[in-house]
């Protein structure tokens, strides 16, 4: 009787073990199946984005070849486009010039010696800070700290900041390389959350150390930026009035814009002449925003594009994705 009881107990234990194993196998199978589905979805999204991206690049390249001296918002590349795909997905995409902002990497030319005259790009940034209510002393210190962050040496500018200034901060070390994203500015000595929030709409980080702002993509939102390009010699109201005179097809060249400004402000001709170095009627950097809609889900991707004028080639140097939304 005892033996039968032991056998029954063993059988029950084996059945319990088998049931547990079966449940575990079922869970693993469903997890694997779900993971496979997620991978397939991600791969399909990647292909859908790539198809739309290729279409956008073809249209942009053709417009750049047809209009090498002028990009404007009325051209085909700047219009919103919709692409219906065979898998039932729809991609809505639009290109924007990435040069409607102040390029932080242009501050790499900030002088090491405090008595040196700052280059035009630094003067423009100081003018932006002045508009934001930053004192001249704090503006110079912040500019020096940014320049120390992106230059390739360990020489500290006056009121600047190299590694020693960040030893007790999360940053710990300066990058000693150009900004890749504007958000890096938050960690710089002298930057505050409030100031960052004020400045960030006018800033960008491009793969160049030059300041070339595309005049044909500026809107009323960028009025303070254009005023800074004129070193704050005119108030934002006057600059906004100038922007409202933008021709329907865009300014043919920065010279056309500056001639209109010179007629309105004849006393500022010297400053206007200097600002010509920071203006352009074309762009070499672009941002492509893609919105993929499929089965009730929406996924976003932004592609950063560079145009190599010498070879007439476009290249995507960064892609960032946003999470799904319903």
WOKAMO-V718642 format. One record per backbone hydrogen bond with DSSP energy under -0.5 kcal/mol. CO is the residue of the C=O (numbers start at 1). NH is the residue of the N-H. If there is no record, write none. Layout:
BEGIN
CO/NH, CO/NH
END
This chain:
BEGIN
1/5, 2/6, 3/7, 4/8, 5/9, 6/10, 7/11, 8/12, 9/13, 10/14, 11/15, 12/16, 13/17, 14/18, 15/19, 16/20, 17/21, 18/22, 19/23, 20/24, 21/25, 22/26, 23/27, 24/28, 25/29, 26/30, 27/31, 28/32, 29/33, 30/34, 31/35, 32/36, 33/37, 34/38, 35/39, 36/40, 37/41, 38/42, 39/43, 40/44, 41/45, 42/46, 43/47, 44/48, 45/49, 46/50, 47/51, 48/52, 49/53, 50/54, 51/55, 52/56, 53/57, 54/58, 55/59, 56/60, 57/61, 58/62, 59/63, 60/64, 61/65, 62/66, 63/67, 65/68, 67/70, 72/75, 75/78, 76/79, 77/95, 81/93, 83/91, 85/88, 89/85, 90/92, 90/293, 91/83, 91/93, 92/291, 93/81, 94/289, 96/287, 99/214, 101/103, 102/104, 102/204, 103/106, 104/107, 105/108, 106/109, 107/110, 112/158, 113/116, 119/122, 119/123, 120/124, 121/125, 122/126, 123/127, 124/128, 125/129, 126/130, 127/131, 128/132, 129/134, 130/133, 135/139, 136/140, 137/141, 138/142, 139/143, 140/144, 141/145, 142/146, 143/147, 144/148, 145/149, 146/150, 147/151, 149/176, 149/177, 155/157, 157/160, 162/165, 163/166, 164/167, 166/169, 166/172, 171/173, 181/184, 182/185, 183/186, 184/187, 185/188, 188/191, 192/196, 193/197, 194/198, 195/199, 196/200, 199/202, 200/203, 202/102, 204/104, 206/208, 210/212, 213/215, 213/280, 214/217, 215/218, 216/73, 219/222, 220/223, 222/225, 222/226, 223/227, 224/228, 225/229, 226/230, 227/232, 228/231, 230/233, 235/239, 236/240, 237/241, 238/242, 239/243, 240/244, 242/245, 243/246, 247/250, 253/256, 253/257, 254/258, 255/259, 256/260, 257/261, 258/262, 259/263, 260/264, 261/265, 265/268, 266/269, 268/272, 269/273, 270/274, 271/275, 272/276, 273/276, 274/277, 275/278, 276/279, 278/213, 280/215, 281/71, 284/307, 285/98, 286/305, 287/96, 287/289, 288/290, 288/303, 289/94, 290/292, 290/301, 291/92, 291/293, 292/299, 293/90, 294/297, 297/294, 298/325, 299/292, 300/322, 301/290, 302/320, 303/288, 303/305, 304/317, 304/318, 305/286, 306/308, 306/315, 307/309, 308/312, 308/313, 313/308, 315/306, 315/317, 318/304, 320/302, 322/300, 325/298
END
